[in-house]
Amino acid sequence: MNGVVNEQLIFDQSKLPLGGRREELEFFNSMGNINGGRRCQIRIPNLSNSYLHCDNAYLRFTVAATLVGTALPTSAPANTANLKLSSCSAASFIKSITILNENISIYKCEDANKIASIIQLSDVGLNGYNAKSVLDGSAISEIGTFEGLRVCESFGRAGPTAVPTMSVLPEMTFCVNNNIFGLLGSGVLPINQITGGLMLQVEFVDDVRIPFKNDGATTSTLLKTGSSMVFKDISYCVPSIILDDSSQAAVAAENGFGERPTVWSDIIRRCSVITVPKATYSTSQVRTLLIPNNRYKSLNNILMGSFVSPNGHSDGNAAVFPYSTIQYRYQGVERPNEVINTLPQIILNTVSCHSNVSPSIVSCVFDKTHSALNYRPPAVNVVQTFTPRLVAGVDFTAFNDDSVISGIDTSNGDTQVELTIVGATSNFDMLDCFVSTFSCVWIINEGRISCSFN
């Protein structure tokens, strides 16, 4: 035996796994049915021995909508092709998300629908839509165009009292994550250490022209006035691990619960919105803008996309790019050094924002056929079968002269962006949205949770 096993071989028995169980927890809205433009409230209590996988959490809700306009779907086969959902999923229904701890706001995600759209477009491949569309309403055709789900084909025809000028839609249920409900990080949240638990507030949009679009006959319209949306059966679903008492004691001893602050790092995204009047696009020019509210200790990247002002015709929640070039400047340093002025350059830079290892492991839905530089939405009397999509991302950690791996410090100055316009008619105002991705530190101290990022 001594010839087989070295006499100096040390045997250390493997530690047994911690005892516990995995459950899918569901927390319900306490405010009943919610009209568009209002907020629901979902309380997440302090649960003994529990840890939440917030990155895999999602919101489930049902929406009942009554739409006003012309050439809308009825209970008969007529006009069923005219009404579609936004191609960027049911996240289009969500205006903002707020997290509170003991009535103190620890994070607020404004323009959550736009952040979800930009992230989804730039970090989801074509294959992802086949399964996702079943749950969250995202839709893409077999040739790669963003069309949006036809409401009548996916959820059934309008109610029996519906007429072409007022359509009572069937109730539609969705499950939404889209990188906006993993707000407390991609790790595991020790909810058992947060005194009073958390309160999740979700505000829904009040304009039906954001989640819905009228796509079909040139005579069809969709109006905000008179239309309504009611949100029902709202709940927050999150996977969790619940440890037994002995395992909890071991985890508490290892992490110093109650003895020192619990700290972990992650990333957060925020959106800065600038309204651009349609007259701006009629003249060729170079726009130089200061990006508002963009001062962070560790800025990783900025993803830029524009949205057509709600009109019921163009997809109001699919990001487009109405410019020809883009370049950023901070403290006199241009990022990147060369202006980004072609579609391949935009795609490569955008993909790099989602991976600092290899761009090949990330995909997007951009291509030369269905993505466009200097895109302008058509007038409402022109049939539009799909909305071209494009997001322009720049990774601030990817340049050799920066020597950084976790972002650059923009807390001491403003960030500029230069955008080139090639003059052409625009029928609608646009919303330029700059989604900043930055590193943050979450802290639980004496039962209270906070976020530090600037």
N, C-alpha and C positions, 0 to 999 in steps of 0.2 A: 504493500500500500504506500510505503514511503517513497517508492519509485514513481508513483503516479501523482501524489499530492505533495507539493512543496511543504516542508515542515514550518516555513515561515508564513504560510498562507493564513490570512486573517479572515474569519467568517463573521459577518455582521448581519444579523437577522433583519429583514425588511420591516419597516414600520407598517402597522396596519392602517388602512384608510380610516378617515374620520367617519364616525357613525352619523347618519342623517338621511334625509330623503329629498327628492327633487319634486317640486310642484309648480303648476301653472296658476299663479294668483290673478284674480280679477277684481278690480276696484271700480265701483260704480259711481256715476254722477249723482249728486244729491239735490240737483236743482230741477229735476223733472225734464219735460220737453223744453228745448232751447230754440228760440227763433234766430235766424241769421242776424249777425251783428252783435250777439250777446255771448256771454261766457258760461261754460259749465264749470263745476267744481268737483274735483275728485280727490278725496282724502286717502292718503297712504299712511296708515297708522304705524306706530313703533311696534314692530312685531318681534316677539322674543325669539332669539337664536336664528333670525332670518337674514338672508343676504339676497339682494336682487340683481339679476343680470339685465341692467338697464339697456344695454346695447341691443338686446333682442326684444325689447318691449314694443308694443304697438297699441294704437287706439282703434277701438271698434265702435262704429256708430251707424245709425240708419237715418236716411234723409228722405223726407216727403216734400216734394216741390210742386208748386203751382206757377206756371209760366204764362206771361202775357206777351203777345206779339202778333205776328201774322204768319200764315202758312205753317202753323205748329202741328205736331202730331195729334191725331184724334183716335177714338176707339176703332175707327175704320182704317183700312190700309193706307189711306191718303196721307202724304207728308211724313211718313215714318222715317224716311232717310234724312230729313232736314235737321233733326236735333241730335247732337252728339255731346258726349262729355269731353272735357279737356283731355288731350292725349297724355298729359303728365300726371295722371292718376287723381285719386280722390284727395290727395294732399292739397289740391286746389281749393277745397272747402275751408281750409284752416288758415285763419289770419295771423294769430299769434299764440304763443305758449308761454305761460308763466309758472315758475316753481317758487313756492313760499315755504318757509320754515318758521313756525310760530308767528305767522302774519307778517313776516319780513321777506321781501322778494330777494331771492338769492340768484335768480337768473330769469331774464325775459327774452324770448326769441320773437322779435318782430318780423313781419313779412315771412312767416314760416313757409307759406306756399311757394314763394319765389326761391327761397333757399333750397327747398326740396326739389323743385324743378331743375335748378342749376346743377345740384349734386347728381340728380338722377341722369340728366343728359350727359354729363361728363364722365360718369363712373359706372355706367351700366351698359352692357353689350346688347346686341339685338336679341340674343337667345333668352335674356332675362325677362323679356316681355311676355313670353309664351305662358309662363306660370304666374307671373306677377299680376297680369291683367285680370285673372280670375278673382283675386282678393281686393286689389286696390284700384281697379278701374283703368290702369294704364293700357295703352293700346298702340300697336304698330302693325302695319300691313305686311304682307309677305314680300313686298318689294322695298321695305324700309321706310315708308312714309309715315309720318305721324298723322293719323286720321281721327283718333278718338273713338271710343265705343259708341255705337248707335244705341241710344237709350231703349228704343222699342225692341230691337233685336236681342239685347242683352238682359233686359229686365221686364219686358212685357209692354203691351200697348197702353196708351193713356186711358184714364178712367172713362166710364160711359157718358159722363156729362161734359167731356172735353169737346171744345170746338176749335177751329183753326186759330181763333184769336185768344183762347185761354185753354191751356193744356194741363190737366191734372195728371201728373206722372205717377207711376207705381212706386212704392217704397223701394229704396235701394240701400243695401248694406255693404259696408266696406271695412277692410282692415288696413291701417296705414302705419308704416314706419318711415321709410324714405330718409333715413339718417337725421330726422328731426326729433324723434322721441328717445334716442339714446343720449339725452341731455346731461345725464350725470356720469358720463364717461363710458368707455368700452369695457371696463373691468367689472368688479363685483362691488355693489354698494352695501355696506353694513347698516341696514335700516334699523337694526336693533340698538345702534349707538346714537341715534338721532332723537333727542327728546321732543315729544309732540308729533313726531312723524313729519310728513310733507303734505302740501296741498298743491295739486296740479290744476291749473286753470287753462282751458282751451277756448279761445275766441274764434267763432266761425264767421266767414265773410257774409256780407249782406247784399252783395251784388251777384245776381244769378249769371251775369255775363262772364264771370271769371271761371266757374267750374263747367258752365255749359256754353256751347257755341251753336249757332244756326248755320248749318252747312248743307246747302242743297240749292233750292230754287233762288234765283236772284231777287225775287220779291219777298223772301222770308225775312222777318225781323225778330229780335228778341229784346225786350225792354226790362229795365230795372224797376221802373215805376209800376206798381200793381202786382209784380211777381213776389213770391215769398218762398222761404225754405224753413222747414221745421226739423230739428235734429232730435232723434229719439234713441233710447237704449244705448247711451254712451257709456263706455267703460274702458279702463286702462288695464291691459293684460301684460304681465311680466313673468318670465320664468324666475324661480327662486330656489335656493337651497336652504333647508331648515335642519340645523344640527341638533343632536341630542345634547343634554346638559354637560356631559363629560367632554364632548368634542368642543362645545362652545367655550368651556373653561380653558381647554388647550389653545384654542385660537386667540382668546382674550389674553392669555399669558404671553403668547408669541408676539402679538401686535401691541401689547401695552395698553389695552383698552382701559380707560379710567385713570391711567397714570401719565400719559402723554398724548398730545394731539395725533390723530390719525391723518396721514397725508398721502395723496397720490396725484399723479399728473395725467393729463389727457389733453384733448384739443376741443375747442369750441368754435362755432361759426357765427358771425354776425353780418347783417346786411345793411349797407348804406344805399339809399335810394335818391336819385336825382331826376326830376321831371324835365323832359326836353320837349318844348313846343314843336308842333309839326312844321312850322315855318322855318325852323333852324336847318332842316334837311334840304331845303331848296337851294342853298348856296354852298359851293365847294369851299371848305375851310378846314383849319386845324383847331380843334377845341382843346384847351388846356384847363383842366379841372383840378380842384383840391378835393380829395376823397374825404368826406366828413366822418368824424368819429372813428378814425383809423389809427389811434395811438395805442400800441400794445408793446409789451416787453419782448414778445417772441412771435413775430408775424411769420407764418410759414408760406402762405400763398394767397393770391387774390384771384377769384373766379368772377369774370364779368359777363353779364348777359343783359339784354334789353327785352322789355315786355311791352306789347301793344296795349294802349289804354283800352279798358273794357268797352267793347262795342257789339258783342254778340255775333260777330262774323269771324274775325280772326281768332285763333286760339289765344286767349288772354293769359294763359299760364305756361306757355312754351317759350323758352328763351331764344331770342334771335340776336343777330349782330348787325346793326345798321351802319357800320363803319368799315373802312378799308384797311386801317392800320391801328396798332395800339402799342404804347410803350409807357413805362412808369419811370418816375424819378424821385429819389429820396436823398436829401442832403447833398444834392449835386451829382449823385451817381445814377446813371441810367441803368434800368433793369428791364430787359436784358440790354446788352451793349448795342445791339442792332435792332432796328425797328421790326416788329412782327407785321408782315404785310402780305402774306399768302395763306391760303387755307391749310396747306400741309404744315406750315410753321405754327399756326394757331392750334391745330390738332395735337401736334407733338408736345408743345408747351403745356397744353391743357392736361394731357394724359400724365405728364411728369408730375403734376400737382398731387396725384393720388398714389404715387409710388416713388420713394427715393432709392429703391433697389433696382428695379428694372421696369421700364415702361411697358414691356411686353406682357406683364401680368395684369394690366388694366386695359379695359376696352371702353368704347363709347359708341354712340349712335351717329357719329358724324361721318359724312362722306361727300364726295364732290357733286353728287346728284341731288341730294336732299338737304345740303347745308350751303349757305350762301353768305358772302361778304356783301356789305352795303345793302342789306335787304330792307325793303319798304313794304308794309302791308297794303294790299289792294283796297279799292273802294268797296263799300258794302254791296254795290250792285254788280259785282264781279264774282263769279263762282270760284271758290278757293277749295280745292280738294284736300290740301294739307298745308301746314305751316312749316317752312324750312326752319331748322333749329341750329344754333351754334352758340357755344360758350368759349370765351377767350380767357384762358388761365395762364398765370405767370407764377412760377415757383421761385420764391425769394431765397431759398436755401440751395439753389442749384448752380450758383455761379462761383467759380474758383476763387475770385478775389474777395469773397465774403468770409470764407473760412468759418462757416457756421453749420451746425447740423440740426439746430432746433429753432431756427427762425432768426430774424434780425430785430433789433430794438428800434421801434418807430415811435416811442413814447415822447421823444424830445423834439419832434418836428412833423410837418405835414407831408403827406404823400401826394405827388402829382401824377396825373395821367394825361397823355396826349392821344387824341383820337382824330383820325382824318375822315372827313366827310366828302364824298363825291356827290355833288348836288343832284338831287332828283326829288320828285314830288312825293311827299308823305301825306296820306289821308288822315292819319291819326297822330296824336301825341304819343311819345314813348317814355318809358320809365327805365333809366339806366340803373342797374343793380350791381353793386360791388360786394361780393361775399368774401369776407376776410376769414381765413382759417388761422388760428393762433393757439399757442400752447397755454395751458392754464394749470393751476394747482388747486385741488379741492382739499379742504381742511375740515375735520370734525374735531371740535374742541369744546369740552364740557357740555356735550350733547347738542351743540349747534353746528350747522354746516354752513360753509361759506366758500366762495370762489375767488381766487386772486389771479389776475391776468394783466394788470397794468399799474 
